[in-house]
Amino acid sequence: MPDIEDLITPDACCSYYSIEHSFIQSLNEYGLLTIISVEEKQFIPNAELQQLEKFIRLHYELGINLEGIDAIGHLLLKMKDMQDEIVQLKDKLQIWYQQE
């Protein structure tokens, strides 16, 4: 569990980004944003703020609905996994070439 200093309330996010609280709740319901409870209060880990900002831009600036954001989020996650796999394979290839 993150330290309390590494958490922000959904209300603070809504105020800072001028977004609706229901948007944050919907992102959480879709599994795109983590909301944790500490002493019966809800918080968002600061580590998720960059992802939240992406979703805010997709929804509020580009008009993409939550279903579209969900699809994009999963595609971006798959793309990141594939990029990580490519790096691992390149590392293995480099080791293999060095052995010859």
Residue pairs with C-beta under 8 A, 6 or more apart in sequence:
1 36
1 38
2 36
2 45
2 46
2 47
4 38
4 43
6 45
6 46
6 47
7 36
7 38
7 43
7 44
7 45
7 46
8 43
8 44
8 46
8 49
9 41
9 42
9 43
9 44
10 21
10 24
10 25
10 35
10 42
10 43
10 44
11 21
13 19
13 24
13 44
13 49
13 52
14 20
14 21
14 24
17 52
17 53
17 56
19 56
19 60
23 56
23 59
24 33
24 35
24 44
24 52
25 35
26 66
27 33
27 52
27 55
27 66
27 69
28 34
28 35
30 66
30 69
30 70
30 73
32 51
32 55
32 69
32 70
32 73
33 44
33 48
33 51
33 52
33 55
34 44
34 45
34 48
35 42
35 43
35 44
36 42
36 43
36 44
36 45
37 43
44 52
55 69
55 73
58 64
58 68
58 69
58 72
59 65
59 66
59 69
64 72
